Amino acid sequence: MSLHQQLQQLIAKTDLTVSDKQLDQLVGYVELLNKWNKAYNLTSVRNPSDMLVKHIMDSIVVSPHLDGKRFIDVGTGPGLPGIPLSIMNPDCEFFLLDSLGKRIRFIKQVVHELKIENVTPVLSRVEEFQPEVKFDAVLSRAFASMTDMVNWCRHLPKEGSGVFYALKGQASQEEIEQLPEWCSVIQVKPLIVPELEGERHLVILTDRV
């Protein structure tokens, strides 16, 4: 079965609507990731079929929960969840930040080859990045802890309205209790990722107590 057919079957198990163009771009991203991965070691997931579940589906199930137009994906790695979410939301703006040059070079190639027009790759450490305009939301699926994420990224969301979206496996109560006093959890949303083993949650946090 082709990657296109596999991805269509996975998407059919969700409420997501994906156009033919978006499907082509999502599969194109997996093909590029698989190709570059052999030389650059961008992800520990080696099999393109597994990438569809662990990278594409795991990212795009967040799409219905996004609120706003301007997002930054911090510690994006090879562009996750930023690239799949930018494909799903062509009318939104996504900044993809990482401190490793090879990852940002890969993202630039993806954006160029797949003609993705709403992504800005940023090579920087997150605490050093000072955007001219703040973001509706800060996204991350790679940070070790939510405390690190909110502390290092506190300067990025819009004051008074911006939020943090942390993509987590289990939403550990212990981790939530360790958050700084200025930060509070608005919501913990369970995510259903077809064919993915283990739990997935989206934790939405705010800089307003």
C-alpha positions as CSV (number, residue, x, y, z in Angstrom):
1,M,0.0,0.0,0.0
2,S,1.3,3.5,-0.9
3,L,2.0,6.1,1.7
4,H,-0.9,8.1,0.3
5,Q,-3.3,5.2,0.9
6,Q,-1.9,4.6,4.3
7,L,-2.3,8.2,5.3
8,Q,-5.9,8.4,3.9
9,Q,-6.8,5.4,6.0
10,L,-5.4,6.9,9.1
11,I,-7.2,10.3,8.5
12,A,-10.5,8.4,7.9
13,K,-10.3,7.3,11.5
14,T,-10.5,10.9,12.7
15,D,-12.8,13.9,12.1
16,L,-10.1,15.7,10.2
17,T,-10.7,17.0,6.7
18,V,-7.6,17.0,4.5
19,S,-7.6,18.1,0.8
20,D,-5.7,16.3,-1.9
21,K,-3.0,19.1,-1.9
22,Q,-2.6,18.8,1.8
23,L,-2.3,15.0,1.5
24,D,0.4,15.3,-1.1
25,Q,2.3,17.8,1.0
26,L,2.1,15.6,4.2
27,V,3.3,12.6,2.3
28,G,6.0,14.7,0.5
29,Y,7.2,15.8,3.9
30,V,7.5,12.1,5.1
31,E,9.4,11.2,1.9
32,L,11.9,14.1,2.4
33,L,12.3,13.3,6.1
34,N,13.0,9.7,5.2
35,K,15.5,10.7,2.5
36,W,17.4,13.3,4.7
37,N,17.2,11.1,7.8
38,K,19.7,8.6,6.3
39,A,22.5,11.2,6.2
40,Y,21.4,13.7,8.9
41,N,19.8,11.5,11.6
42,L,16.8,13.9,12.1
43,T,14.5,11.4,13.8
44,S,14.8,8.0,15.5
45,V,11.8,6.8,13.5
46,R,13.2,5.1,10.5
47,N,10.2,3.6,8.7
48,P,8.1,6.0,6.6
49,S,4.9,4.1,7.6
50,D,5.7,4.7,11.2
51,M,6.4,8.3,10.5
52,L,2.8,8.7,9.2
53,V,1.5,7.6,12.7
54,K,4.2,8.9,15.0
55,H,4.9,12.2,13.3
56,I,2.1,13.2,10.9
57,M,-1.0,12.0,12.7
58,D,0.5,12.8,16.1
59,S,0.9,16.4,14.9
60,I,-2.3,17.0,12.9
61,V,-4.7,15.8,15.6
62,V,-3.8,19.0,17.4
63,S,-5.0,21.1,14.5
64,P,-8.7,21.5,15.6
65,H,-7.5,22.8,19.0
66,L,-5.4,25.6,17.7
67,D,-6.7,29.1,18.5
68,G,-5.2,32.1,16.8
69,K,-3.3,32.9,13.6
70,R,0.3,33.2,14.6
71,F,2.2,30.3,16.2
72,I,5.8,29.4,17.1
73,D,7.0,25.8,17.4
74,V,9.9,25.8,19.8
75,G,12.5,23.0,19.6
76,T,10.9,22.0,16.4
77,G,13.5,19.4,15.5
78,P,12.9,18.4,11.8
79,G,9.7,20.5,11.9
80,L,7.3,18.7,14.3
81,P,4.6,19.5,14.9
82,G,5.1,22.8,12.9
83,I,5.3,21.5,9.3
84,P,2.2,19.2,9.5
85,L,0.2,21.9,11.3
86,S,1.3,24.6,8.8
87,I,0.1,22.3,5.9
88,M,-3.3,21.8,7.7
89,N,-3.6,25.6,8.4
90,P,-2.5,27.5,5.3
91,D,-4.1,30.7,6.5
92,C,-2.0,30.7,9.7
93,E,1.6,31.8,10.3
94,F,4.1,29.4,11.8
95,F,7.6,30.1,13.0
96,L,9.7,27.0,13.5
97,L,12.6,27.5,15.9
98,D,15.5,25.2,16.5
99,S,19.2,25.7,17.6
100,L,20.6,23.1,15.3
101,G,21.6,24.2,11.8
102,K,21.0,20.9,10.1
103,R,17.4,20.8,11.2
104,I,16.7,24.3,10.0
105,R,18.5,23.6,6.6
106,F,16.1,20.6,6.3
107,I,13.1,22.7,7.1
108,K,14.1,25.3,4.5
109,Q,14.4,22.5,1.9
110,V,10.9,21.2,2.8
111,V,9.4,24.6,2.6
112,H,11.0,25.2,-0.8
113,E,10.2,21.8,-2.3
114,L,6.6,21.5,-1.0
115,K,5.9,25.2,-1.7
116,I,4.7,25.9,1.9
117,E,4.3,29.6,2.1
118,N,3.3,30.1,5.8
119,V,6.5,28.9,7.5
120,T,9.4,31.0,8.8
121,P,12.4,28.8,9.9
122,V,14.4,30.4,12.8
123,L,17.9,29.2,13.8
124,S,18.2,30.4,17.4
125,R,18.2,29.3,21.0
126,V,14.7,29.9,22.3
127,E,15.7,32.2,25.1
128,E,17.7,34.5,22.7
129,F,14.9,34.8,20.1
130,Q,13.2,38.2,20.4
131,P,10.3,38.5,17.9
132,E,9.0,41.9,16.8
133,V,5.5,40.6,17.1
134,K,4.4,38.1,19.9
135,F,2.5,34.9,19.2
136,D,-1.0,33.7,19.8
137,A,0.5,30.4,21.0
138,V,3.8,28.7,21.7
139,L,3.8,25.0,20.6
140,S,6.1,22.3,21.7
141,R,6.2,18.5,21.6
142,A,9.9,18.1,22.3
143,F,10.6,19.9,25.6
144,A,11.6,17.7,28.5
145,S,9.3,19.4,31.0
146,M,6.5,21.9,30.9
147,T,8.3,24.0,33.5
148,D,11.3,24.4,31.2
149,M,9.0,25.2,28.3
150,V,7.1,28.0,30.0
151,N,10.2,29.5,31.7
152,W,12.3,29.6,28.6
153,C,9.4,30.8,26.3
154,R,7.6,33.2,28.6
155,H,8.7,36.2,26.5
156,L,7.0,34.7,23.3
157,P,3.2,34.7,23.8
158,K,1.1,37.8,23.4
159,E,0.5,39.5,26.8
160,G,-2.9,38.9,28.2
161,S,-4.1,36.5,25.4
162,G,-1.2,34.2,24.4
163,V,-1.1,30.5,25.5
164,F,1.3,27.6,25.6
165,Y,0.4,24.3,23.9
166,A,2.5,21.3,25.3
167,L,2.1,18.0,23.4
168,K,2.7,15.3,26.0
169,G,2.3,11.6,26.4
170,Q,0.8,11.3,29.8
171,A,-0.3,14.5,31.5
172,S,1.4,13.9,34.8
173,Q,-0.1,15.7,37.8
174,E,3.3,15.8,39.3
175,E,4.6,17.8,36.4
176,I,1.7,20.2,36.5
177,E,2.3,20.8,40.2
178,Q,5.9,21.7,39.5
179,L,4.9,24.6,37.2
180,P,5.9,28.1,38.4
181,E,3.3,30.1,40.3
182,W,2.7,32.6,37.5
183,C,1.6,29.8,35.1
184,S,-1.7,27.9,35.2
185,V,-3.2,25.0,33.3
186,I,-6.4,26.0,31.3
187,Q,-7.2,22.6,30.0
188,V,-5.8,19.1,29.4
189,K,-7.2,17.5,26.3
190,P,-6.8,13.8,25.5
191,L,-5.8,13.3,21.9
192,I,-6.7,10.2,19.9
193,V,-4.0,9.2,17.4
194,P,-5.0,6.3,15.2
195,E,-2.7,3.3,15.6
196,L,-0.4,5.0,18.1
197,E,0.4,3.1,21.3
198,G,0.3,5.0,24.5
199,E,-1.5,8.1,25.7
200,R,-1.3,11.6,24.1
201,H,-2.5,14.8,25.6
202,L,-2.5,18.5,24.8
203,V,-1.9,20.6,27.8
204,I,-2.9,24.3,27.4
205,L,-1.2,26.7,29.8
206,T,-1.4,30.4,30.4
207,D,0.7,33.2,31.9
208,R,-2.3,34.4,33.9
209,V,-3.1,33.0,37.3
